[in-house]
């Protein structure tokens, strides 16, 4: 890669803020920076043709956690921490909706449902008996009851006859969300450079120098890292990659399933979109293999997804698989995101824990605010 004089001058000279990663966090950070710094040069670097992590690969759940997930979190986090996590997710969703508008997101609030297999009847009973406790715990956030019991009116097979319903859960069109963020960034004179991988950082007194695609060296006054699942390549923080595999069916005539659905503590999730079923998960089948930054598919996960489609989600409906893909999330020992200043000129906003749609906008905003100089 050899940059011309014109390329260096127009794109890569006098950069005030270089953001690594053009996903939800990176673009939200750039938009927030632009409000504070209307005349500064902001450049977003993306190693892929499109955002390479999970921002264009996710299932489009506008969610904050199923009941079993929240109860699971309460085993390793305090009540105060869990309430804070849920509030942060709701605040992030609100910011995303305010930024782009519900029409541009194709936001729908059809509610969310948690299914329990017959083998997991004990899990349903535990959730049922603690439902009032969680509703009371989160009432200050929602000012209303969140979870209730619902009948299985969708024809799901091999599951408990009762589902747990979440009235506040919604869904979006992930592609429209990212197109909307890119458009806003362009309108705000924010440069986005694709196929531009940052492979090393070196901080000096008045700038940070970095290597572009293993060859060209350029610099910026400040670096903001928003690579989430790929953060280990540049940081030494507690964030690990976690691959999520997804498939989508071809259109199904008279599809009666509407909403977002969680199964097995959220390790499986599905929804309706364009008369299709989008279905993902299965990372728990082989955690070690899914701790990777390589996109790809595995037989063990894809076979299990198809089996659950046949036996549980669409037991009496023929279907065909149309597409399959995977995305890379960032997870860690704690679910609290890492948003911090690492040095004089380097900052990071990573470890979104599979909640990028919910918290990506607010994490980007927090990351930008770290740079505010009084």
ROGUMAR-745155 format. One record per atom (N, C-alpha, C): residue in one letter; x, y, z. Coordinates in steps of 0.1 Angstrom, whole numbers, padded with zeros to 4 digits, always signed. Atoms other than C-alpha are relative to their C-alpha. Last residue first. Layout:
AXYZ
...
***
This chain:
X+0006-0012-0006
X-0121+0218+0301
X+0010+0012-0001
X-0010-0007-0008
X-0110+0191+0277
X-0006+0013+0005
X+0003-0014-0002
X-0136+0166+0265
X+0010+0007+0009
X-0010-0009+0006
X-0119+0135+0254
X-0002+0014+0003
X-0013+0002-0007
X-0137+0111+0278
X+0010+0010-0005
X-0001-0009-0010
X-0169+0125+0263
X+0012-0001+0009
X-0004-0014+0005
X-0163+0107+0231
X+0001+0010+0011
X-0014+0000+0005
X-0162+0073+0249
X+0004+0014-0005
X-0009+0000-0012
X-0194+0080+0268
X+0015+0001-0004
X+0001-0013-0005
X-0212+0088+0235
X+0009+0002+0013
X-0007-0010+0009
X-0199+0057+0219
X+0000+0014+0005
X-0014+0003-0002
X-0210+0036+0249
X+0009+0010-0009
X-0004-0007-0013
X-0244+0053+0248
X+0015-0002+0003
X+0001-0015+0002
X-0249+0044+0211
X+0005+0007+0013
X-0010-0005+0009
X-0236+0008+0215
X+0000+0015-0001
X-0009-0009-0007
X-0257+0000+0246
X+0010+0007-0010
X+0005-0007-0012
X-0288-0017+0233
X+0009+0011+0005
X+0011-0008+0004
X-0277-0027+0198
X-0005+0009+0011
X-0004-0011+0008
X-0244-0038+0211
X-0011+0009-0005
X+0011-0010-0002
X-0257-0060+0239
X+0003+0012-0009
X+0011+0004+0008
X-0236-0091+0231
X-0012+0009+0001
X+0007+0012-0005
X-0213-0084+0260
X-0012-0005-0008
X+0014-0002-0001
X-0204-0049+0250
X-0008-0012+0004
X+0006+0010-0008
X-0167-0053+0259
X-0015+0003+0001
X+0001+0013+0005
X-0152-0021+0243
X-0008-0009+0010
X+0014+0003-0003
X-0150+0017+0245
X-0003-0014-0005
X+0007+0012+0005
X-0113+0027+0245
X-0014-0001+0005
X+0012+0003-0007
X-0091+0058+0248
X-0006-0013-0006
X+0007+0012+0005
X-0056+0068+0237
X-0011-0004+0010
X+0007-0002+0013
X-0041+0103+0239
X-0007-0012-0005
X+0003-0014+0003
X-0028+0108+0275
X-0008+0002-0012
X-0012-0008-0002
X-0031+0071+0284
X-0004+0014-0004
X-0012+0009-0003
X-0057+0044+0287
X+0013+0007+0002
X-0012-0006+0006
X-0088+0066+0291
X+0012-0009+0003
X-0011-0006-0009
X-0117+0043+0299
X+0010+0007-0009
X-0001-0013+0007
X-0149+0027+0287
X+0009+0008+0009
X-0013-0007-0004
X-0149-0010+0295
X+0000+0013-0008
X-0009-0004+0011
X-0185-0024+0294
X+0013+0007+0005
X-0001-0014+0001
X-0200-0040+0325
X+0010+0004-0011
X+0008-0005+0011
X-0208-0076+0318
X+0001+0015-0002
X+0011-0008-0005
X-0179-0089+0340
X-0008+0005-0013
X+0004+0005-0012
X-0156-0118+0332
X-0012+0008+0006
X-0010+0000-0010
X-0155-0107+0296
X-0005-0006+0013
X+0006+0004-0013
X-0173-0105+0263
X+0012+0000+0010
X-0010-0001-0010
X-0167-0089+0229
X-0006-0002+0013
X+0003-0009-0011
X-0188-0100+0199
X+0012+0001+0010
X-0009+0001-0012
X-0177-0114+0166
X-0004+0010+0010
X-0005-0013-0004
X-0203-0121+0138
X+0008-0002+0013
X-0004-0001-0014
X-0214-0151+0119
X+0006+0014+0003
X-0012-0008-0002
X-0232-0160+0087
X+0003+0000+0014
X-0006+0003-0013
X-0259-0183+0071
X+0012+0010+0001
X-0014-0006-0002
X-0283-0175+0043
X+0005-0004+0014
X-0004-0009+0011
X-0315-0190+0027
X+0015+0004+0002
X-0009-0010-0004
X-0324-0220+0048
X+0005+0008-0012
X-0014+0002+0007
X-0355-0238+0036
X+0009+0011+0006
X-0008-0012+0002
X-0388-0243+0056
X+0013-0004-0008
X-0012+0002+0009
X-0416-0268+0060
X+0007+0013-0002
X-0001-0009+0012
X-0440-0259+0089
X+0013-0003-0008
X+0010+0004+0009
X-0452-0283+0116
X+0000+0008-0013
X+0001+0014+0001
X-0423-0282+0140
X-0010-0005-0011
X+0009+0002+0011
X-0413-0246+0132
X-0003-0015-0002
X+0005-0013+0004
X-0397-0233+0164
X-0010-0002-0011
X+0006-0010-0010
X-0392-0265+0184
X-0007+0012-0007
X+0007+0007-0012
X-0384-0297+0164
X-0007+0010+0009
X+0009+0011+0004
X-0374-0284+0129
X-0009-0005+0012
X+0010-0005+0009
X-0359-0251+0139
X-0011-0010-0003
X+0009-0007-0008
X-0342-0267+0169
X-0011+0007-0009
X+0008+0009-0008
X-0326-0292+0146
X-0011+0007+0008
X+0010+0006+0009
X-0315-0265+0121
X-0009-0010+0008
X+0010-0010+0003
X-0298-0246+0149
X-0011-0006-0009
X+0008-0002-0011
X-0281-0278+0161
X-0011+0011-0002
X+0009+0011-0001
X-0268-0286+0127
X-0010+0001+0012
X+0010-0001+0010
X-0254-0251+0124
X-0010-0012+0000
X+0010-0011-0003
X-0237-0252+0157
X-0011+0000-0010
X+0007+0003-0013
X-0220-0286+0154
X-0010+0010+0003
X+0011+0010+0002
X-0212-0281+0117
X-0008-0002+0013
X-0004+0014-0004
X-0192-0249+0123
X-0012-0009-0001
X+0011+0008-0004
X-0195-0215+0105
X+0006-0014+0005
X+0001+0013+0006
X-0170-0187+0099
X-0011-0008+0006
X+0014+0003+0003
X-0158-0154+0111
X+0000-0013-0007
X+0003+0005+0013
X-0124-0156+0127
X-0014-0002-0003
X+0002-0012+0008
X-0118-0135+0158
X-0003-0004-0015
X-0008-0002+0011
X-0122-0166+0180
X-0003+0013-0007
X-0009-0011-0005
X-0135-0177+0213
X+0010+0003-0011
X+0007-0013+0003
X-0162-0198+0195
X+0007+0012+0006
X-0001-0003+0015
X-0140-0229+0194
X-0006+0013-0004
X-0014-0002+0004
X-0135-0227+0232
X+0001+0003-0015
X-0005-0013-0004
X-0172-0222+0240
X+0014+0003-0006
X-0015+0001+0001
X-0183-0253+0221
X+0006+0013+0003
X-0003+0014+0005
X-0221-0260+0224
X+0015-0003+0000
X-0002+0009-0012
X-0225-0228+0245
X+0003-0014-0004
X-0014-0002-0004
X-0220-0207+0213
X+0003-0009+0012
X-0007+0013+0000
X-0253-0222+0200
X+0015+0001+0004
X-0004+0004-0013
X-0269-0189+0190
X+0009-0013-0001
X-0015+0000-0003
X-0288-0176+0160
X+0003-0006+0014
X-0003+0008-0012
X-0322-0177+0143
X+0015-0001+0002
X-0014-0002-0002
X-0338-0154+0118
X+0003-0006+0013
X-0005+0002-0013
X-0372-0167+0108
X+0015+0002+0000
X-0010+0010-0002
X-0387-0153+0076
X+0003-0002+0015
X+0006+0013+0001
X-0418-0133+0067
X+0010-0012+0001
X+0004+0002+0015
X-0397-0102+0062
X-0005-0013-0002
X-0004-0011+0008
X-0382-0105+0098
X-0003-0003-0015
X+0006-0001+0013
X-0395-0128+0126
X+0007+0013-0007
X+0010-0010+0002
X-0373-0135+0156
X-0006-0001-0014
X+0006-0001+0013
X-0349-0160+0171
X-0010+0011-0001
X+0009-0012+0002
X-0325-0164+0200
X-0005+0000-0014
X+0007+0000+0013
X-0304-0192+0214
X-0010+0011-0001
X-0010+0005+0009
X-0278-0188+0242
X-0006-0003-0014
X-0004-0010+0010
X-0304-0165+0259
X+0011-0005-0010
X-0007-0011-0006
X-0307-0186+0290
X+0005+0010-0010
X-0012+0004-0007
X-0318-0216+0270
X+0009+0011+0005
X+0000+0014-0004
X-0342-0200+0246
X+0013-0004+0007
X-0013+0005-0006
X-0350-0164+0238
X-0002-0014+0005
X+0002+0012-0008
X-0377-0150+0214
X+0014-0005+0005
X-0014+0005-0003
X-0383-0117+0197
X-0001-0011+0010
X-0007-0004-0012
X-0417-0110+0182
X+0014-0004+0001
X-0003-0015+0000
X-0441-0123+0156
X+0005+0004+0014
X-0009-0003-0011
X-0445-0160+0147
X+0003+0015-0001
X+0008-0006-0011
X-0476-0165+0124
X+0008+0004+0012
X-0008+0002-0012
X-0458-0171+0091
X-0007+0007+0012
X+0009-0001-0012
X-0485-0172+0065
X+0008-0003+0013
X+0014-0004+0002
X-0461-0183+0038
X-0008-0001+0012
X+0010+0011-0004
X-0425-0187+0049
X-0014+0006-0001
X+0013-0004-0004
X-0398-0165+0032
X-0010-0012+0002
X+0007-0007+0011
X-0364-0182+0030
X-0014+0004+0005
X+0008+0008+0010
X-0349-0190+0063
X-0004+0008-0012
X+0014-0006+0002
X-0322-0171+0082
X-0006-0009-0011
X+0005+0004+0013
X-0290-0184+0098
X-0014+0007-0001
X+0014-0003+0003
X-0268-0171+0126
X-0004-0006-0013
X+0004+0005+0013
X-0235-0179+0143
X-0015+0002-0002
X+0014+0004+0000
X-0221-0159+0172
X-0004-0003-0014
X+0006+0001+0013
X-0183-0157+0177
X-0015-0004+0002
X+0010+0010-0001
X-0170-0145+0211
X-0008+0000-0013
X+0009+0002+0011
X-0138-0125+0213
X-0010-0011+0002
X-0003+0011+0009
X-0124-0118+0247
X-0010-0001-0012
X+0011+0001+0011
X-0123-0086+0267
X+0005-0011-0009
X+0007+0012-0001
X-0104-0081+0300
X-0012-0001-0010
X+0012+0000-0010
X-0081-0054+0289
X-0007-0013+0000
X-0002+0011-0010
X-0046-0057+0273
X-0011+0001+0011
X+0001-0004-0014
X-0054-0037+0242
X+0003-0012+0009
X-0006-0013-0002
X-0046-0036+0204
X+0001+0003+0015
X-0011-0002+0010
X-0053-0071+0191
X+0007+0013+0003
X-0012+0007-0004
X-0073-0079+0222
X+0012+0002-0009
X-0008-0009-0008
X-0099-0053+0211
X+0013-0006+0005
X-0013+0001+0005
X-0112-0075+0182
X+0010+0008+0009
X-0005+0014+0000
X-0145-0083+0199
X+0014-0002-0005
X+0008+0010-0008
X-0151-0046+0208
X+0006-0014-0001
X-0001+0012+0008
X-0132-0026+0180
X-0007-0012+0008
X+0013+0005-0001
X-0140+0008+0194
X-0002-0013-0008
X+0002+0014+0004
X-0106+0022+0201
X-0014-0005+0002
X+0011+0006-0007
X-0103+0060+0202
X-0003-0014-0005
X+0005+0013+0005
X-0070+0075+0192
X-0011-0005+0009
X+0007+0009-0010
X-0061+0112+0197
X-0005-0013-0007
X-0002-0006-0013
X-0037+0137+0180
X-0006-0009+0011
X+0011-0008-0004
X-0034+0115+0149
X+0002+0005+0014
X+0001-0004-0014
X-0006+0098+0130
X-0013+0008+0003
X+0006-0013-0001
X+0003+0079+0099
X-0002+0003+0015
X+0000-0006-0013
X+0026+0050+0091
X-0006+0014-0001
X+0000-0015-0002
X+0019+0031+0059
X-0001+0004+0014
X-0010-0006+0008
X+0027-0007+0059
X+0001+0015+0003
X-0013+0006-0002
X+0010-0033+0081
X+0011+0008-0008
X-0002+0012+0009
X-0024-0023+0068
X+0014-0005-0001
X+0012+0002+0007
X-0021+0012+0085
X+0003-0012-0010
X-0003+0006+0013
X+0005+0015+0112
X-0013-0004-0007
X+0006+0013+0002
X-0001+0040+0139
X+0003-0005-0014
X-0003+0005+0013
X+0015+0071+0154
X-0005-0014-0001
X-0001+0015+0000
X-0001+0087+0184
X+0002-0004-0015
X+0008+0007+0010
X+0005+0125+0187
X+0001-0015+0003
X+0011-0008+0005
X+0020+0152+0209
X-0009-0007-0010
X+0004-0012-0009
X+0044+0135+0232
X-0012+0007-0005
X-0011-0009-0002
X+0045+0101+0214
X-0005+0012+0008
X+0003-0013-0005
X+0022+0071+0215
X+0012+0008+0003
X-0012-0005-0007
X+0029+0041+0193
X-0003+0015+0004
X+0001-0013-0005
X+0000+0020+0180
X+0013+0004+0008
X-0009-0003-0011
X+0001-0011+0158
X-0002+0015+0004
X-0007+0012-0006
X-0020-0030+0133
X+0010+0003+0011
X-0010-0006-0009
X-0047-0005+0123
X+0007-0012+0007
X-0002+0007-0013
X-0067-0022+0094
X+0012+0007+0008
X-0011-0008-0006
X-0080+0001+0066
X+0003-0006+0014
X-0012+0008+0004
X-0102-0018+0042
X+0012+0006+0006
X+0001+0015-0001
X-0127+0010+0048
X+0012-0007-0005
X-0009+0007+0009
X-0120+0047+0055
X-0001-0015+0002
X-0001+0014-0003
X-0148+0067+0070
X+0008-0007-0011
X-0006+0009+0010
X-0144+0105+0070
X+0000-0014+0005
X-0008+0010-0007
X-0168+0125+0093
X+0005-0009-0011
X-0013-0001+0005
X-0182+0156+0075
X+0010-0009+0008
X-0007-0008-0010
X-0214+0156+0096
X+0015+0001-0004
X+0006-0013+0000
X-0235+0145+0066
X+0008+0009+0010
X-0004-0007+0012
X-0211+0116+0062
X-0005+0014-0001
X-0015-0003-0001
X-0215+0105+0098
X+0004+0008-0012
X-0002-0011-0009
X-0253+0108+0095
X+0014+0004+0002
X+0005-0012+0007
X-0253+0086+0064
X+0001+0012+0009
X-0010-0004+0010
X-0231+0060+0081
X-0004+0013-0007
X-0011-0006-0007
X-0254+0060+0111
X+0011+0004-0010
X+0004-0013-0006
X-0285+0055+0090
X+0012+0007+0007
X+0001-0010+0011
X-0269+0028+0069
X-0003+0014+0005
X-0013-0003+0003
X-0260+0010+0102
X+0001+0010-0012
X-0007-0007-0011
X-0295+0011+0115
X+0014+0005-0004
X+0004-0014+0001
X-0310+0002+0081
X+0006+0008+0011
X-0005-0006+0012
X-0289-0030+0081
X-0004+0015-0001
X-0014-0003-0002
X-0298-0039+0116
X+0007+0007-0011
X-0007+0004+0012
X-0335-0037+0110
X+0014+0004+0001
X-0003-0010+0011
X-0349-0033+0145
X+0005-0007-0012
X-0009+0004+0010
X-0366-0053+0173
X+0002+0010-0011
X+0003-0004+0014
X-0384-0046+0205
X+0010-0006-0010
X-0010+0004+0010
X-0387-0058+0241
X-0004+0003-0014
X-0008-0011+0004
X-0408-0038+0266
X+0010-0004-0011
X+0008-0009+0008
X-0437-0063+0272
X+0008+0011-0007
X-0006-0013-0004
X-0415-0091+0283
X-0006+0010-0009
X+0001-0011+0009
X-0434-0124+0282
X+0006+0012+0006
X+0000-0013-0008
X-0425-0156+0300
X+0002+0011-0010
X-0012-0008+0004
X-0437-0187+0281
X+0000+0012+0010
X+0000-0014-0004
X-0460-0214+0295
X+0013+0007-0005
X+0012-0006+0006
X-0467-0248+0278
X-0001+0015+0003
X+0009-0002-0011
X-0430-0258+0285
X-0013+0007-0006
X-0003-0010-0010
X-0413-0267+0252
X-0011+0000+0011
X-0010+0005-0010
X-0411-0297+0229
X+0004+0011+0010
X+0000+0014-0004
X-0429-0279+0200
X+0010-0003+0011
X-0014+0005-0002
X-0437-0242+0194
X-0001-0015+0006
X-0001+0013+0005
X-0473-0237+0181
X+0014-0006+0001
X-0007-0001+0013
X-0472-0199+0184
X+0002-0014-0005
X+0009-0001+0011
X-0498-0195+0211
X+0006+0000-0014
X-0007+0004+0013
X-0477-0209+0239
X-0010+0001-0011
X+0003+0013+0005
X-0495-0191+0268
X+0009-0002-0013
X+0008+0001+0012
X-0480-0161+0285
X-0002-0014-0004
X+0001+0013+0006
X-0466-0154+0320
X-0010+0000-0012
X+0012+0007-0003
X-0455-0119+0329
X-0001-0013-0007
X+0002+0014+0004
X-0424-0098+0329
X-0013-0006+0005
X-0006+0004+0012
X-0420-0061+0329
X-0004-0014-0005
X-0004+0014+0000
X-0443-0045+0354
X+0005-0005-0013
X+0010+0009+0004
X-0442-0007+0352
X+0004-0014+0002
X+0013-0005-0006
X-0422+0023+0361
X-0012-0008-0003
X+0011+0001+0010
X-0395+0009+0338
X-0013+0007+0004
X-0005-0003+0014
X-0362+0018+0356
X-0012+0001-0010
X-0005-0014+0001
X-0376+0021+0392
X+0005+0004-0014
X+0011-0010+0002
X-0396-0011+0385
X+0005+0014+0000
X-0002-0008+0012
X-0364-0032+0379
X-0011+0011-0001
X-0014-0005+0000
X-0361-0048+0414
X+0001+0011-0011
X-0001-0011-0010
X-0399-0051+0417
X+0014+0006+0000
X+0009-0011+0004
X-0402-0070+0384
X+0001+0012+0010
X-0007-0007+0011
X-0371-0091+0394
X-0009+0012-0005
X-0012-0006-0006
X-0388-0101+0427
X+0008+0008-0010
X+0004-0012-0007
X-0421-0107+0410
X+0012+0007+0006
X+0004-0010+0010
X-0404-0131+0385
X-0005+0013+0007
X-0007-0012-0002
X-0386-0151+0411
X-0004+0012-0009
X+0001-0003-0014
X-0410-0180+0414
X+0008+0013+0003
X+0014-0003-0004
X-0416-0181+0376
X+0000+0005+0015
X+0003-0014+0006
X-0379-0179+0368
X-0014+0004+0005
X-0008-0010-0007
X-0371-0208+0392
X-0003+0014-0005
X+0006-0002-0013
X-0401-0228+0378
X+0008+0010+0008
X+0013-0008+0001
X-0390-0222+0342
X-0005+0003+0015
X-0004-0014+0003
X-0354-0233+0350
X-0013+0009-0001
X-0005-0006-0013
X-0367-0265+0367
X+0003+0015-0002
X+0012-0004-0008
X-0387-0272+0335
X+0004+0006+0013
X-0004-0011-0008
X-0354-0272+0315
X-0012+0005+0008
X-0012+0004-0009
X-0357-0307+0300
X+0003+0011+0010
X+0006+0009-0010
X-0392-0297+0287
X+0011-0005+0010
X+0001+0014+0005
X-0375-0268+0269
X-0006-0009+0012
X-0007+0009-0009
X-0382-0233+0282
X-0002-0014-0005
X+0005+0014+0000
X-0391-0204+0260
X+0008-0009+0009
X-0010+0010-0004
X-0386-0167+0268
X-0006-0014+0000
X+0004+0012-0007
X-0407-0142+0249
X+0011-0009+0003
X-0010+0011+0000
X-0401-0106+0238
X-0006-0012+0008
X-0002+0008-0012
X-0426-0079+0229
X+0010-0011-0002
X+0009+0011-0001
X-0438-0066+0196
X+0001-0009+0012
X+0000+0005-0014
X-0421-0033+0199
X-0011-0010+0001
X+0014+0006-0004
X-0412-0026+0163
X+0001-0005+0014
X+0002+0005-0014
X-0383-0003+0152
X-0014-0005+0002
X+0011+0009+0001
X-0378+0000+0114
X-0003-0007+0014
X-0004+0013-0006
X-0346+0017+0123
X-0009-0011-0003
X-0012+0004+0006
X-0353+0046+0100
X+0006-0013+0005
X+0002+0004+0014
X-0389+0047+0111
X+0012-0005-0007
X+0005+0014+0000
X-0380+0046+0148
X-0002-0004-0015
X+0014+0000+0002
X-0358+0077+0145
X-0005-0014-0002
X+0003+0004+0014
X-0320+0078+0139
X-0015+0000-0002
X-0010-0004+0010
X-0306+0096+0169
X-0005-0003-0014
X+0001-0014+0002
X-0337+0094+0192
X+0010+0005-0011
X+0013-0004+0007
X-0340+0057+0186
X-0001+0015-0002
X+0000+0005+0014
X-0303+0051+0193
X-0013+0004-0007
X-0009-0009+0007
X-0304+0073+0225
X+0000-0004-0015
X+0007-0013+0001
X-0335+0054+0238
X+0009+0010-0008
X+0011+0002+0010
X-0318+0021+0231
X-0007+0013-0002
X-0007+0001+0013
X-0287+0033+0250
X-0010-0002-0011
X-0005-0014+0004
X-0308+0045+0280
X+0006+0000-0014
X+0012-0008+0004
X-0326+0011+0281
X+0004+0014-0004
X+0005+0005+0012
X-0292-0007+0281
X-0013+0007-0005
X-0009-0005+0011
X-0277+0016+0307
X-0005-0005-0013
X+0003-0014+0003
X-0308+0010+0329
X+0009+0005-0011
X+0013+0000+0007
X-0304-0028+0326
X-0003+0015-0004
X-0002+0006+0014
X-0267-0026+0335
X-0013+0001-0008
X-0008-0010+0007
X-0274-0002+0365
X+0002-0005-0015
X+0010-0011+0003
X-0302-0025+0378
X+0007+0010-0009
X+0009+0005+0010
X-0277-0054+0376
X-0010+0010-0005
X-0007+0001+0013
X-0250-0035+0393
X-0009-0005-0011
X-0002-0014+0005
X-0273-0024+0422
X+0007-0001-0014
X+0012-0006+0005
X-0285-0059+0427
X+0002+0013-0007
X+0009-0005-0011
X-0249-0071+0430
X-0013+0005-0007
X+0000-0014-0002
X-0233-0091+0402
X-0009+0004+0011
X-0014-0005+0001
X-0222-0127+0398
X+0001+0015+0002
X-0009+0009-0007
X-0254-0146+0408
X+0014+0005+0000
X+0001-0002-0014
X-0276-0117+0398
X+0009-0009+0009
X-0009-0011-0003
X-0264-0120+0362
X+0000+0003+0015
X-0014+0006+0001
X-0280-0155+0361
X+0010+0012+0003
X-0002+0008-0012
X-0313-0140+0373
X+0014-0006+0000
X-0001-0010-0011
X-0310-0113+0346
X+0002-0008+0013
X-0013-0006+0001
X-0303-0140+0319
X+0002+0010+0012
X-0010+0010-0004
X-0333-0161+0331
X+0014+0006+0000
X+0001+0002-0015
X-0356-0131+0329
X+0011-0009+0005
X+0012+0009-0004
X-0344-0122+0294
X+0000-0002+0015
X-0003+0012-0007
X-0319-0093+0289
X-0013-0007+0003
X-0009-0003-0012
X-0320-0057+0278
X+0003-0012+0008
X+0004+0007-0013
X-0335-0060+0243
X+0010+0004+0011
X+0000-0012-0008
X-0337-0042+0209
X-0004-0005+0014
X+0008+0000-0012
X-0328-0074+0191
X+0002+0013+0008
X+0009-0011+0000
X-0314-0069+0156
X-0010+0000+0012
X+0014+0004+0003
X-0300-0103+0151
X-0010+0011+0001
X+0009+0004-0012
X-0264-0091+0149
X-0014-0003-0005
X+0002+0015+0000
X-0241-0092+0118
X-0010-0004+0010
X+0009+0003+0011
X-0240-0055+0108
X-0003-0015-0001
X+0010-0011+0002
X-0228-0043+0142
X-0009-0003-0012
X+0013+0005-0002
X-0211-0077+0151
X-0011+0011-0004
X+0003+0007-0012
X-0175-0073+0142
X-0014-0006+0000
X-0005+0014+0000
X-0162-0064+0107
X-0004-0008+0013
X-0004+0003-0014
X-0181-0032+0099
X+0003-0015+0003
X+0011-0004-0009
X-0183-0033+0061
X+0005-0002+0014
X+0008-0007+0010
X-0154-0037+0036
X-0012+0007+0006
X+0008+0008+0010
X-0134-0046+0066
X-0006+0009-0010
X-0009+0010+0007
X-0105-0030+0086
X-0008-0007-0011
X+0006+0013-0001
X-0125+0001+0095
X+0008-0010-0008
X-0007+0010+0007
X-0108+0035+0103
X-0007-0014+0002
X+0003+0014-0005
X-0130+0064+0113
X+0007-0010-0009
X-0001+0011+0009
X-0115+0099+0107
X-0003-0013+0006
X+0004+0013-0006
X-0125+0131+0126
X+0001-0011-0012
X+0000+0011+0010
X-0109+0164+0117
X-0002-0013+0007
X-0011+0009-0001
X-0120+0191+0141
X-0001-0011-0011
X-0010-0003+0011
X-0143+0220+0131
X+0012-0010+0000
X+0006-0002+0013
X-0175+0211+0150
X+0010+0002-0011
X-0011-0006+0008
X-0158+0197+0181
X-0004+0002-0015
X-0009-0007-0008
X-0184+0190+0207
X+0011+0007-0007
X+0008-0010-0007
X-0212+0180+0184
X+0009+0008+0009
X+0003-0011+0009
X-0187+0162+0161
X-0008+0011+0007
X-0011-0008+0001
X-0174+0141+0190
X-0003+0013-0009
X-0001-0007-0013
X-0208+0127+0196
X+0011+0010+0000
X+0011-0010+0000
X-0212+0118+0159
X+0000+0008+0013
X-0003-0010+0010
X-0178+0101+0159
X-0010+0011+0000
X-0010-0008-0006
X-0186+0082+0191
X+0004+0011-0009
X+0006-0008-0010
X-0218+0070+0176
X+0010+0009+0007
X+0007-0011+0007
X-0199+0059+0145
X-0007+0009+0010
X-0009-0009+0007
X-0173+0039+0166
X-0008+0012-0007
X-0008-0008-0009
X-0198+0024+0190
X+0008+0010-0007
X+0009-0009-0008
X-0223+0012+0164
X+0008+0010+0009
X+0013+0006-0004
X-0196-0002+0141
X-0009+0010+0008
X+0011-0007+0005
X-0169+0017+0123
X-0014-0006+0003
X+0012+0008+0000
X-0139+0005+0142
X-0012+0009-0004
X-0003+0013+0006
X-0107+0025+0151
X-0013-0009+0002
X+0008+0011-0007
X-0115+0061+0157
X+0002-0013-0007
X+0001+0012+0008
X-0089+0087+0148
X-0007-0010+0008
X+0005+0012-0006
X-0095+0121+0163
X-0001-0011-0010
X+0002-0003-0014
X-0076+0153+0155
X-0004-0012+0007
X+0011+0007-0005
X-0062+0141+0121
X-0001+0004+0015
X+0006-0009-0010
X-0038+0167+0106
X-0013-0006+0006
X-0008-0011-0006
X-0030+0146+0076
X-0008+0008+0009
X-0008+0005-0011
X-0045+0112+0066
X+0009+0010+0006
X+0006+0010-0010
X-0075+0118+0044
X+0008-0001+0012
X+0014-0002-0002
X-0069+0149+0022
X-0006-0009+0011
X+0004-0013-0004
X-0031+0153+0024
X-0015+0001+0003
X-0005-0004-0013
X-0022+0117+0025
X-0005+0013+0005
X+0007+0008-0010
X-0045+0108-0004
X+0005+0003+0014
X+0014-0005-0001
X-0033+0137-0025
X-0007-0008+0011
X+0000-0013-0007
X+0004+0129-0019
X-0014+0004+0003
X-0004-0012+0008
X-0003+0093-0029
X+0001+0012+0008
X+0010-0011+0001
X-0005+0064-0004
X+0006+0011-0009
X-0007-0012+0001
X+0015+0033-0011
X-0009+0012-0002
X+0008-0012+0000
X+0000+0000+0000
X+0009+0012+0000
***
